[in-house]
Amino acid sequence: MKIGILAVQGDFAAHAVMLEGMGIQTVEVRTPADMQGCDGLILPGGESTTQLQFLQEEGLAETIKKFAADGHAVFGTCAGAILLATDVENPKQESLGLLDMTVLRNGYGRQIASDVFSAKSTLKDEPLEMVFIRGPIIERTGPGIEILANHAGKPAIVQKGRLLATTFHPELTSDTTVHEYFLKLAAESRNNSGKTNGAKPKAAKPDRSKRELATAKSST
């Protein structure tokens, strides 16, 4: 399996480290050609306006839309969730429009409001560690959007088909639960070529370890 990671700016390297530690091949995506042969794509945290401008200028925006429309798995974390949303507020900006939801940028405040929390999810029995760094708030979800976890009364993990988004940074912990779940979606898309939707995969097994929060100063 090969997973592409948008490598414009932000914390794309942390996703690569986590996936490679799980034995998964990764490729940094900066051009449409980089996505050839990828079974899934990660849109990492960072600065969503900068990322979107790059995607539009390099022709990657349309490539990603087609990738998703063809049934491939796409996972957006923090700024990546903003890129996936149909509606972005605070302030308004364009997006890829792949997940029917309204997202508020910097919804939890500036860097001082960023922290580590634990919350229940549908992915494992134990609480899931969530690292928020100037994270967005999902204010509205449209029809067919599944909420897999909440934080402070708002969706923190959402899914529709093989599209997955988190408002936090799972790559900044040692818990591979969310990435394992995404890899199941990617495997499903590879095994069901041509189908735009498939059955919801089984939840990932819980991780056993914790490590110190990495220092990250990316903004959404």
C-alpha positions as CSV (number, residue, x, y, z in Angstrom):
1,M,0.0,0.0,0.0
2,K,1.2,3.5,-0.8
3,I,-0.2,6.7,0.9
4,G,0.4,10.1,-0.5
5,I,0.8,13.1,1.9
6,L,0.3,16.6,0.7
7,A,3.8,18.2,1.4
8,V,3.3,21.9,0.9
9,Q,3.9,23.1,4.5
10,G,2.6,22.1,7.9
11,D,3.2,18.8,9.7
12,F,3.2,16.4,6.8
13,A,6.5,14.8,8.1
14,A,4.8,13.7,11.3
15,H,2.2,11.7,9.3
16,A,5.0,10.1,7.3
17,V,6.9,9.1,10.4
18,M,3.7,7.5,11.9
19,L,2.8,5.6,8.7
20,E,6.4,4.4,8.0
21,G,6.5,3.1,11.6
22,M,3.4,1.0,10.7
23,G,5.2,-0.4,7.7
24,I,3.4,1.8,5.1
25,Q,5.1,3.3,2.1
26,T,4.5,7.1,1.8
27,V,5.2,9.6,-0.9
28,E,5.3,13.4,-0.6
29,V,2.7,15.0,-2.9
30,R,3.4,18.3,-4.6
31,T,2.3,17.6,-8.2
32,P,-0.6,15.7,-9.7
33,A,1.9,13.1,-11.0
34,D,3.0,12.4,-7.4
35,M,-0.5,10.9,-6.7
36,Q,-0.1,8.2,-9.3
37,G,-0.4,4.8,-7.7
38,C,-1.5,6.1,-4.3
39,D,-4.1,4.2,-2.5
40,G,-5.0,7.1,-0.2
41,L,-4.2,10.7,0.4
42,I,-3.6,12.7,3.6
43,L,-4.1,16.4,3.8
44,P,-2.1,17.5,6.9
45,G,-2.4,20.3,9.4
46,G,-0.8,23.6,8.5
47,E,-2.1,26.9,7.0
48,S,-5.2,26.1,5.0
49,T,-5.1,29.2,2.8
50,T,-1.5,28.6,1.8
51,Q,-2.3,25.0,1.1
52,L,-5.4,25.8,-1.0
53,Q,-3.6,28.4,-3.1
54,F,-0.8,25.8,-3.8
55,L,-3.4,23.2,-4.8
56,Q,-5.1,25.6,-7.1
57,E,-2.0,26.8,-8.8
58,E,-0.5,23.4,-9.3
59,G,-3.6,21.7,-10.6
60,L,-3.8,19.5,-7.5
61,A,-7.3,20.7,-6.4
62,E,-9.0,19.1,-9.4
63,T,-6.8,16.0,-9.2
64,I,-7.8,15.5,-5.5
65,K,-11.5,16.0,-6.3
66,K,-11.3,13.4,-9.0
67,F,-9.3,11.1,-6.7
68,A,-12.1,11.3,-4.2
69,A,-14.8,11.0,-6.8
70,D,-13.2,7.8,-8.0
71,G,-13.7,6.3,-4.6
72,H,-10.2,6.7,-3.1
73,A,-9.6,7.4,0.6
74,V,-8.8,11.0,1.7
75,F,-8.0,12.0,5.3
76,G,-7.8,15.6,6.4
77,T,-6.4,16.6,9.8
78,C,-7.0,20.1,11.2
79,A,-6.2,22.4,8.1
80,G,-6.9,19.3,6.0
81,A,-10.4,19.1,7.5
82,I,-10.9,22.8,6.5
83,L,-9.9,21.9,2.9
84,L,-12.4,19.1,2.8
85,A,-15.4,21.1,4.0
86,T,-18.0,22.6,1.7
87,D,-18.3,25.7,3.8
88,V,-15.5,27.6,5.6
89,E,-16.1,30.5,8.0
90,N,-14.2,32.8,10.3
91,P,-13.2,34.1,7.8
92,K,-14.8,32.7,4.7
93,Q,-12.6,31.0,2.2
94,E,-12.8,28.5,-0.7
95,S,-12.2,24.8,-0.2
96,L,-12.3,21.5,-2.0
97,G,-15.9,21.0,-1.0
98,L,-15.8,17.2,-0.6
99,L,-17.5,16.9,2.8
100,D,-20.8,18.5,3.5
101,M,-20.0,20.4,6.6
102,T,-19.5,24.0,7.9
103,V,-16.1,24.6,9.6
104,L,-15.0,27.6,11.7
105,R,-11.3,28.3,11.4
106,N,-9.4,28.7,14.6
107,G,-12.6,27.7,16.4
108,Y,-10.9,27.0,19.7
109,G,-9.0,30.2,19.8
110,R,-5.3,31.1,19.2
111,Q,-2.3,29.0,20.2
112,I,-2.9,29.6,23.9
113,A,-6.2,27.5,23.6
114,S,-4.4,24.6,22.1
115,D,-4.0,21.5,24.3
116,V,-4.3,17.8,24.7
117,F,-7.6,16.1,25.6
118,S,-9.0,12.6,25.7
119,A,-12.5,11.7,24.5
120,K,-14.6,8.7,23.7
121,S,-14.8,7.6,20.0
122,T,-16.4,4.8,18.1
123,L,-12.9,3.6,17.0
124,K,-11.8,1.9,20.3
125,D,-13.0,1.3,23.8
126,E,-10.4,3.5,25.6
127,P,-10.5,7.3,25.4
128,L,-8.7,8.7,22.3
129,E,-5.9,11.2,22.8
130,M,-6.6,14.4,20.8
131,V,-4.0,17.1,20.2
132,F,-5.6,20.4,19.3
133,I,-3.4,23.2,17.8
134,R,-5.5,26.2,16.7
135,G,-8.0,23.6,15.6
136,P,-11.2,24.3,13.6
137,I,-14.7,23.7,14.9
138,I,-17.1,21.6,12.8
139,E,-20.3,23.7,13.3
140,R,-22.6,21.8,11.0
141,T,-22.6,18.3,9.4
142,G,-24.8,17.5,6.4
143,P,-26.7,14.3,5.5
144,G,-24.7,11.1,5.5
145,I,-21.9,12.5,7.6
146,E,-21.0,10.1,10.5
147,I,-19.6,11.5,13.7
148,L,-17.0,9.1,15.2
149,A,-16.0,11.3,18.1
150,N,-16.8,14.6,19.8
151,H,-14.9,17.2,21.7
152,A,-16.5,20.0,23.8
153,G,-19.9,19.1,22.2
154,K,-18.6,19.4,18.6
155,P,-17.6,16.7,16.1
156,A,-13.9,15.9,16.3
157,I,-13.8,13.0,13.8
158,V,-16.2,12.8,10.9
159,Q,-16.6,10.4,8.0
160,K,-18.6,10.0,4.8
161,G,-17.7,6.9,2.7
162,R,-13.9,6.9,2.4
163,L,-13.5,10.6,3.3
164,L,-12.3,11.1,6.9
165,A,-11.6,14.3,8.8
166,T,-10.3,15.2,12.2
167,T,-10.1,18.7,13.9
168,F,-7.1,17.5,15.9
169,H,-3.7,16.0,15.2
170,P,-3.6,12.2,15.7
171,E,-0.1,12.1,14.1
172,L,1.3,14.0,17.1
173,T,0.6,11.1,19.5
174,S,1.8,7.5,19.6
175,D,-1.7,6.3,19.2
176,T,-2.1,4.9,15.7
177,T,-5.9,4.2,16.0
178,V,-7.1,6.9,13.6
179,H,-4.4,6.1,11.0
180,E,-5.2,2.4,11.2
181,Y,-8.8,3.3,10.5
182,F,-7.8,5.4,7.5
183,L,-5.6,2.6,6.2
184,K,-8.7,0.3,6.3
185,L,-10.5,2.8,4.1
186,A,-7.6,3.0,1.7
187,A,-7.4,-0.8,1.5
188,E,-11.1,-0.9,0.9
189,S,-10.8,1.5,-2.0
190,R,-8.0,-0.5,-3.5
191,N,-9.9,-3.8,-3.2
192,N,-13.1,-2.3,-4.6
193,S,-11.8,-0.4,-7.6
194,G,-14.6,1.6,-9.4
195,K,-16.9,1.7,-6.4
196,T,-17.4,5.1,-4.8
197,N,-18.7,3.9,-1.5
198,G,-18.1,0.8,0.6
199,A,-19.0,-0.7,4.0
200,K,-17.7,1.0,7.0
201,P,-14.5,-0.8,8.1
202,K,-14.0,-2.3,11.6
203,A,-12.5,0.0,14.2
204,A,-8.8,-0.1,14.7
205,K,-7.3,-1.9,17.7
206,P,-6.4,0.4,20.6
207,D,-2.8,1.6,20.9
208,R,-0.9,0.6,24.0
209,S,1.6,3.4,24.4
210,K,1.9,7.2,24.8
211,R,4.7,9.5,24.0
212,E,5.4,13.1,24.7
213,L,3.5,15.7,22.6
214,A,5.7,17.0,19.8
215,T,6.2,20.7,19.6
216,A,4.2,22.0,16.7
217,K,3.4,25.6,15.8
218,S,1.4,25.1,12.6
219,S,-1.7,27.2,12.2
220,T,-5.0,26.6,10.6
